[in-house]
Amino acid sequence: MDYIMWLVVVIVVLALGFDFINGFHDTANAIATSVSTRALTPRRAIILAAVMNLVGALMFTGVAKTVGEKIVNPFKLEVPEQGLTIVIATLCAAIIWNLITWWFGIPSSSSHALIGALAGAGVAALGWGGIDPEGFTSVVKGLILSPFIAFAIGFVIMFILKQIFANASPHQLNKAFRGGQVLTAAFQAFSHGTNDAQKAMGIITLALVAAKVQTDMDIPLWVKIAAALAMALGTSVGGWKIIKTMGTKIFKIEPINGFSADLGSASVILGATLTGLPVSTTHVITSSILGVGSAKKFSAVRWGMAGRIVLTWVITIPAVSILAALCYYVLSLFLL
């Protein structure tokens, strides 16, 4: 096996590692509300999330193509070693950031980490001309706008349900919506798989094009299956620190709130997938929970915790971009 193929193998291992970490880092996205309201036991919730993540990951490729060619254009990477070093630096920086935020129980965005890292490594290697400004702008717009849309949709769904069931028995209401939460948790996990697993697929395919192994951005079947399995396996491990933050520290979630938050956020994520835009499932789901909490009772939301989460959102892209640039400079000493 020649040097270029060894680098490709390293990238595949790192990308699947990122997908695995993304799975346990973002398990909370799909199951935090259903676990916190006891609609599902933690074990059943994780199994459901793993299975539905796997199904969702195998069904779409639009987001993968966006990640693979809309930030750093793989067809302009004339030196294979340089292109592959960019990808390795990207994955190293994103994995480091994910592990740091997981350790501290902060629901930061794996998507922001990956996009920011790819941009940072690309600029470090090629200068500002190495980034596709139109593609990068469209991706960042999607990342920024989607949480606001999710907040609004979560607020509206909760407001409507609050009016409809204003005179309902709290006991009967909780019982009914616990059942509904099983369906929305499944929908949530499915939508997560359709968007998040695509990002690793895009990175691997970018590497294959940079290495001249293939000449287009069509996602190979083995890449789809490997990324989907890595995401599902990571999901099965679970991320309990983040589950606690998402499910208990923003506001006290009841079954009707969890149902509303899951339905709103899953709809936004699936809509983004259908348009080929990568979004932060963490941001979308957290924003939907905030919207639902605001509709329930504005003062019930723990805005201090929400502010801490938002601060992490703001700093992720610039922080990971710098980290990825540093990784590229270090790796270039050994790989180029």
Salt bridges, closest charged atoms under 4 A:
ASP26 OD1 - HIS25 ND1 2.92
ASP26 OD2 - HIS192 NE2 3.55
ASP196 OD2 - HIS192 NE2 3.22
ASP196 OD1 - LYS199 NZ 2.63
ASP218 OD1 - LYS65 NZ 3.56
GLU254 OE2 - LYS296 NZ 3.94
